[in-house]
Amino acid sequence: MPFKILLTDYEFEHLQYEEEVFQESGLDIHFIKAQCTTEEEVMEQAKEADAILNQYAPISRRVIDSLENTKIISRYGVGVNTIDLHAAKEKGIIVANVPDYGMEEVSNHALALLLSSARKVTLLNKEVKNGNWDFKVCVPIHRFNEQTVGVLGFGRIPRRFIEKVKPLGFKTAAYDPFVSEADMAAVGVQKMDLDEIISVADYLSIHVPLIDDTYHLINEKRLKQMKSNAVIINTARGPIIDEKALSNALEKGIIAGAALDVTENEPVRIDSPLLTMDNVIITPHSAWYSEEAMVELRQKAARNIVQVLKGEKTPYAIT
C-alpha cells in the first residue's frame, strides 16, 4: 500500500518542489492535495493519512484525536501555532517545522523596518510625493549610536538580526529566559529582563514564538513602560502584540511608532486604525519571502516527511 501524504492547504501556484522530493525518495507515495480551512475538513481528509503537510489549516486536538495512521505532521515555516503540540506528543506523532529557511530574509526585513523607522524613509517618501519638500516633517531623527535596539528572543533570526544591526552603531540588548548572560556577552549583547528591556529600548524588535506565554506579551501595561520615542518592530506573530492596546498607545503618543510585518488578524482589518497612521509601517507577512527561501522551505518540509516515513530521524523534529 502506498503511503498517504495529505497536504492540508497551500497557496503556491504549483507543487513541483514537494513532488520532486517525494519522487526522489523511492517511496510509494499517494500525494493528496486539499484546501482545508476548518477542523472538519482536515478530519475528513486526514483520517487515514500517514503524514500531513500543513500550512494554515487548524490541526487541533480534535483533529489529532481523529488520526489513525499519522506518523508526522510537517509544517511550512518556523511557527507551529496551527498545531496542538501537546496532543501530538501524547499520541506519539512527530511534529516538525523548518526553522532555518528564512533566517536571512526575516532578519533582513526586520533590519529594513528598523532603518525605515529610524530614518523615517516611508514618511518622507509619502510627503515628497504629496508635494511637500521639507525635511522638518521627520523631526526628530537621532544618531544610531545614541540609541538602543532591544530584541525579544535570542534564537537564529534575532542573533542574525543583531549581527547586522551592531555594525551600524546601535547599542544592543536582548531578552530570552532560556539563554544565559554569558552566551549573550560572548557575542557582545547585553542580557536584560523583560521589564528592563522594554523600558530602555528605543527600538524593540520581536522574535519570540507565539505560545500561551507570549500571547499579548506586549499589552497596555508594557506599552506604558516603553519610552515615548520608542518604535516597536514585529516580524514574528501578530497576536504577540495586543493590537487594540498598540493602536491606543500610538494615538495617545505613549510610543512613537510601529513597524509590523504581522498583525493580529491577517489580512489586517480594513477598519484598523493602524492603516491611517503615518507613524506605522505595515507589510503583508512577507518577511520570510525570497525565491530561494520559498524553495528551501518547501523542500525541507517535504523531506521531514520522507525521513520519518523511511524510519529515519528528521533534524527538525519538535515533538
C-alpha positions as MATLAB code, in Angstrom:
seq = 'MPFKILLTDYEFEHLQYEEEVFQESGLDIHFIKAQCTTEEEVMEQAKEADAILNQYAPISRRVIDSLENTKIISRYGVGVNTIDLHAAKEKGIIVANVPDYGMEEVSNHALALLLSSARKVTLLNKEVKNGNWDFKVCVPIHRFNEQTVGVLGFGRIPRRFIEKVKPLGFKTAAYDPFVSEADMAAVGVQKMDLDEIISVADYLSIHVPLIDDTYHLINEKRLKQMKSNAVIINTARGPIIDEKALSNALEKGIIAGAALDVTENEPVRIDSPLLTMDNVIITPHSAWYSEEAMVELRQKAARNIVQVLKGEKTPYAIT';
ca = [
       0.000    0.000    0.000;
       1.339    3.474   -0.815;
       1.986    5.984    1.937;
      -0.786    8.589    2.014;
       0.503   12.141    2.435;
      -2.097   14.859    2.902;
      -1.345   18.467    2.054;
      -3.994   20.228    4.132;
      -3.772   23.567    2.330;
      -1.410   25.663    0.255;
      -1.134   28.992   -1.561;
       1.569   28.086   -4.079;
       0.979   28.131   -7.828;
       2.385   24.616   -8.208;
       3.737   21.784   -6.056;
       6.777   20.949   -8.171;
       9.302   21.069   -5.321;
       7.310   18.839   -2.980;
       6.538   16.347   -5.743;
      10.208   16.150   -6.730;
      11.226   15.335   -3.144;
       8.592   12.596   -2.926;
       9.511   11.151   -6.324;
      13.217   11.067   -5.495;
      12.566    9.340   -2.150;
      11.970    5.926   -3.716;
       8.831    5.527   -1.597;
       5.442    4.602   -2.998;
       3.521    7.785   -2.188;
      -0.042    8.896   -2.807;
       0.054   12.705   -2.522;
      -3.368   14.131   -1.649;
      -3.806   17.887   -2.173;
      -6.585   19.687   -0.335;
      -7.582   23.212    0.603;
      -8.920   22.731    4.115;
      -9.928   25.714    6.228;
     -11.785   24.048    9.114;
     -11.167   21.233   11.579;
     -13.947   19.224    9.991;
     -12.396   19.441    6.541;
      -8.989   18.376    7.862;
     -10.541   15.457    9.767;
     -12.373   14.261    6.676;
      -9.225   14.300    4.550;
      -6.622   13.219    7.125;
      -8.204   10.293    8.940;
      -6.064    7.626    7.239;
      -3.093    9.794    6.263;
       0.376    8.503    7.120;
       1.745   12.045    7.065;
       0.397   15.577    6.965;
       1.953   18.614    5.313;
       0.398   21.755    6.780;
       0.343   25.451    6.021;
      -2.515   27.282    7.787;
      -5.301   24.728    8.325;
      -6.016   24.004   12.016;
      -4.514   20.793   13.412;
      -6.255   20.881   16.788;
      -6.528   18.240   19.492;
      -9.851   17.241   17.969;
      -8.179   16.698   14.611;
      -5.240   14.819   16.103;
      -7.526   12.545   18.124;
      -9.223   11.517   14.859;
      -5.989   10.477   13.139;
      -5.485    6.731   12.734;
      -2.135    6.270   10.971;
      -0.330    9.583   11.071;
       3.353    9.424   11.966;
       4.390   13.010   11.254;
       2.929   16.478   10.792;
       5.339   18.761    8.937;
       4.633   22.477    8.790;
       5.715   25.008    6.226;
       7.505   27.606    8.353;
       9.042   28.224   11.750;
       5.913   28.706   13.843;
       3.773   25.722   14.748;
       0.856   27.574   16.316;
      -1.551   25.841   13.896;
      -0.783   22.506   15.578;
      -1.668   21.282   19.079;
       1.791   20.110   20.123;
       0.638   18.565   23.409;
      -1.986   16.426   21.680;
       0.516   15.310   19.039;
       3.088   14.337   21.646;
       0.510   12.381   23.626;
      -0.386   10.439   20.503;
       3.242    9.832   19.540;
       3.047   11.907   16.367;
       6.198   13.762   15.357;
       5.750   17.449   14.619;
       8.449   19.102   12.530;
       8.990   22.570   11.105;
      11.631   24.358    9.031;
      13.289   26.732   11.493;
      16.215   27.883    9.360;
      14.836   28.522    5.890;
      14.152   32.272    6.229;
      16.815   33.333    8.689;
      18.444   35.790    6.276;
      15.147   37.057    4.886;
      13.408   37.744    8.212;
      16.485   39.335    9.793;
      16.891   41.486    6.668;
      13.242   42.523    6.769;
      13.460   43.437   10.450;
      16.558   45.469    9.627;
      14.732   47.215    6.767;
      11.837   48.098    9.083;
      14.306   49.360   11.686;
      16.164   51.576    9.195;
      12.990   52.891    7.598;
      11.685   53.797   11.057;
      14.966   55.264   12.288;
      15.418   57.469    9.202;
      11.644   57.904    8.627;
      12.049   56.914    4.983;
       8.431   55.883    4.436;
       7.069   59.115    5.890;
       9.464   61.306    3.898;
       8.682   59.461    0.663;
       4.965   59.994    1.209;
       5.406   63.698    1.952;
       7.550   64.330   -1.127;
       5.044   62.544   -3.373;
       2.323   64.727   -1.861;
       4.271   67.853   -2.879;
       5.892   68.640    0.470;
       9.681   69.057    0.044;
      10.545   69.683    3.705;
      12.842   67.612    5.927;
      11.210   69.083    9.023;
       8.288   66.646    8.739;
      10.660   63.942   10.041;
      11.880   65.826   13.123;
      13.333   64.397   15.345;
      15.855   61.886   13.996;
      18.775   60.766   16.172;
      22.149   59.150   15.552;
      22.183   55.383   15.699;
      24.977   55.252   18.280;
      22.791   57.196   20.698;
      20.038   54.558   20.572;
      19.396   51.018   21.812;
      17.861   48.193   19.826;
      16.225   45.711   22.187;
      15.409   42.223   20.935;
      12.870   39.814   22.390;
      14.162   36.302   21.780;
      17.689   35.116   21.005;
      17.293   32.287   18.537;
      18.625   32.012   14.993;
      16.816   35.004   13.496;
      17.356   37.560   16.285;
      21.028   36.604   16.552;
      21.442   37.215   12.832;
      19.474   40.461   13.112;
      21.793   41.695   15.864;
      24.849   40.792   13.780;
      23.512   43.124   11.100;
      22.484   45.891   13.497;
      25.704   46.175   15.507;
      27.963   47.499   12.694;
      25.541   50.406   12.247;
      26.435   51.660   15.715;
      23.323   50.811   17.710;
      23.668   49.569   21.260;
      22.072   46.110   21.534;
      20.332   44.196   24.296;
      18.257   41.020   24.343;
      15.696   39.238   26.479;
      15.482   35.462   26.420;
      14.928   33.480   29.630;
      16.441   30.379   28.010;
      19.793   31.940   27.057;
      22.487   32.746   29.593;
      24.083   36.119   30.178;
      27.448   34.572   29.272;
      26.182   33.332   25.890;
      24.875   36.795   25.034;
      28.005   38.535   26.296;
      30.119   36.268   24.089;
      28.631   37.998   21.035;
      28.616   41.454   22.598;
      24.967   41.637   23.585;
      23.694   42.762   26.966;
      21.155   40.445   28.595;
      18.164   42.161   30.210;
      14.974   41.014   31.841;
      11.671   41.774   30.151;
      10.728   44.877   32.131;
      14.200   46.363   31.753;
      14.500   45.899   28.005;
      11.012   47.258   27.394;
      11.835   50.384   29.367;
      15.250   51.137   27.783;
      14.779   50.167   24.115;
      14.428   52.887   21.510;
      13.541   50.131   19.019;
      12.034   46.892   20.287;
      12.182   44.036   17.777;
      10.057   40.958   18.471;
      11.393   37.497   17.602;
       9.666   35.123   20.030;
       7.305   32.278   19.044;
       3.570   32.561   19.598;
       2.719   30.338   22.558;
       0.386   30.768   25.533;
       3.044   32.688   27.469;
       3.699   35.161   24.632;
       0.102   35.855   23.579;
      -0.350   39.626   24.114;
       3.109   39.758   25.680;
       3.121   43.385   24.575;
      -0.036   44.737   26.160;
      -1.333   48.015   27.574;
       0.760   47.750   30.727;
       4.007   47.026   28.890;
       3.408   49.666   26.234;
       3.165   52.223   29.028;
       6.599   51.088   30.254;
       8.210   51.987   26.919;
       9.904   55.259   26.054;
       7.714   57.856   24.379;
      10.137   57.852   21.419;
      10.150   54.052   21.124;
       9.229   52.128   17.982;
       8.088   48.506   18.123;
       9.016   46.125   15.284;
       7.278   42.780   14.795;
       8.311   40.138   12.257;
       7.228   37.208   14.459;
       3.474   36.702   15.012;
       0.732   39.323   15.233;
      -1.016   38.197   18.437;
       2.174   38.713   20.458;
       1.044   42.348   20.471;
      -2.362   43.419   21.762;
      -3.283   45.396   18.663;
      -6.042   47.400   20.306;
      -3.636   48.483   23.041;
      -0.997   49.290   20.403;
      -3.392   51.479   18.411;
      -4.349   53.312   21.571;
      -0.712   53.816   22.577;
       0.122   55.237   19.157;
      -2.900   57.533   19.088;
      -2.049   58.917   22.540;
       1.670   59.291   21.858;
       2.623   56.744   24.511;
       5.096   55.325   21.964;
       6.322   56.888   18.737;
       5.698   54.245   16.115;
       5.359   50.659   14.926;
       6.717   48.653   12.004;
       4.783   45.439   11.511;
       5.063   42.542    9.111;
       2.379   40.643   11.033;
      -0.956   41.650   12.558;
      -3.465   40.037   14.899;
      -5.806   39.396   12.005;
      -4.367   38.668    8.589;
      -5.041   40.326    6.262;
      -5.166   43.364    8.539;
      -8.751   44.572    9.008;
      -9.647   47.362    6.603;
     -11.071   49.371    9.526;
      -7.879   49.064   11.593;
      -6.752   52.484   12.839;
      -3.167   51.381   12.152;
      -3.815   51.835    8.431;
      -4.412   55.570    8.868;
      -1.312   56.356   10.946;
       1.773   57.939    9.379;
       3.957   56.538   12.171;
       3.062   52.934   11.300;
       4.609   50.771    8.575;
       2.786   47.546    7.662;
       3.950   44.852    5.240;
       1.850   41.772    4.355;
       3.604   38.973    6.296;
       6.307   38.993    3.651;
       9.467   38.965    5.795;
      10.062   35.271    5.114;
       9.982   35.635    1.351;
      12.674   35.335   -1.260;
      12.565   32.981   -4.201;
      15.388   30.953   -2.673;
      13.774   30.785    0.770;
      10.466   29.614   -0.678;
      12.113   26.688   -2.476;
      14.145   25.761    0.612;
      11.057   25.864    2.828;
       9.028   23.575    0.615;
      11.790   21.069    0.006;
      12.713   20.790    3.672;
       9.081   20.467    4.813;
       8.648   17.582    2.367;
      11.952   15.971    3.388;
      10.812   15.933    7.022;
       8.040   13.585    5.933;
      10.248   11.388    3.769;
      12.795   10.921    6.563;
      10.159    9.837    9.087;
       8.366    7.512    6.656;
      11.733    5.861    5.980;
      12.218    5.315    9.701;
      14.909    7.971    9.927;
      15.153   10.976   12.238;
      14.481   14.462   10.963;
      16.718   17.170   12.460;
      13.716   19.495   12.632;
      11.503   17.411   14.930;
       9.833   19.377   17.737;
       7.911   16.557   19.439;
];
